[in-house]
Amino acid sequence: MQIDAEDFYSFITIKEGLEVSSVRHCMSRLGIFNEWLARTGLSIDKDCLEKFFTELKNRQLTNNSLNTYRFLFRHLVSYYKDRGFSYDFFDGFKSFKKLKPDIVIFTLEEIEKIINTSLTYGLFRGRDVSFLDFRYRTMTMFLAYTGCRYSEAAELTVRHLDISAGKATFIDTKTNENRTVYFTEPLKSNLKQLVEGRKHTDRVFRNSMEKQIQATDYSEDLKKRAIKAGITKRVFPHNFRHSYITHMLEAGVPITEVATLVGHKDIQTTYSTYMHLADKTLAKASMRHPILRYKVDPKIILSELYEEFNNHQLQNDKRFYYDVRMNVNNLSITITILNN
């Protein structure tokens, strides 16, 4: 017997108050499970679920993917209990060991290539949709500049965008806490053009039907853009978040600040997931130990200082006269604020 999808949707949306992305996730997995029930003729019980998970494993799904179905069944237990049905069908099922994903990091050059690569769009229902290139490229720039989650960008509304101040506020976040991200030009100008004339309740990033851009559509578009840009790495929207965090850590930004910017409630999440990727950061940090510091080649210390100043990227900021030079044994620094 299949589960009543409409009634289950009402339960997890109204009574459990799940986020939109979680509801979408549950309903997607429920559709697959209902199809399996229809095909096998089974009803939901412990034996049924054991057979279902066995088939999923035979399809070589990863443990992380298997756990996405556990998420569904945990909510099905609550649903059955609420509706007065027997709800012990999931007793004894343990979670599958989580595997750390293979994190792909874009270089700064690769990010620029993707952002600057255009795609050609044909007609959609007889309508020219070439404007999508600008919309998708601006969304990519937003992901790269802010390190936000895809869902946060996709659900961002015009009212929560302050272009003049260069910031956006996410309301419905994974941690249930508001978070602000910051950005500069050229993203400011792109966003201003994108939301001009739009209502405060409109999504900032919209598809050809003026609706929210779905993750599958954006991912497909991004992969095409990356291929055209000559990027051979595995490409997903979340790569921009991975890259943002890693580059920030490598630039020497304190891990507590990085965690706050990207919305990690627990700093351990940032550390355990990303610090091993920021090899340069760890190597430099180890050399600051008092015992080791005076053993480090002075030329390396000068090089680190030179890199530290350059990380502030004042070279192209017309508000400053910037001259930082280094030779074998000397580092000279001149930074002057210019009069407007």
Secondary structure by P-SEA (a helix, b strand, c coil): cccaaaaaaaaaaccccccaaaaaaaaaaaaaaaaaaaaacccccaaaaaaaaaaaaaacccaaaaaaaaaaaaaaaaaaaaacccccccccccccbbbbcbbbbbcaaaaaaaaabbbbbcccccccccaaaaaaaaaaaaaaaccccaaaaaacccccccccccccccccccccbbbbbbbccaaaaaaaaaacccccccccccccccccccaaaaaaaaaaaaaaaccccccccaaaaaaaaaaaaaacccaaaaaaaaccccaaaaaacccccaaaaaaaaaaacccccccccaaaaaaaaaaaaaaaccccccccbbbbbbcccbbbbbbbbbcc
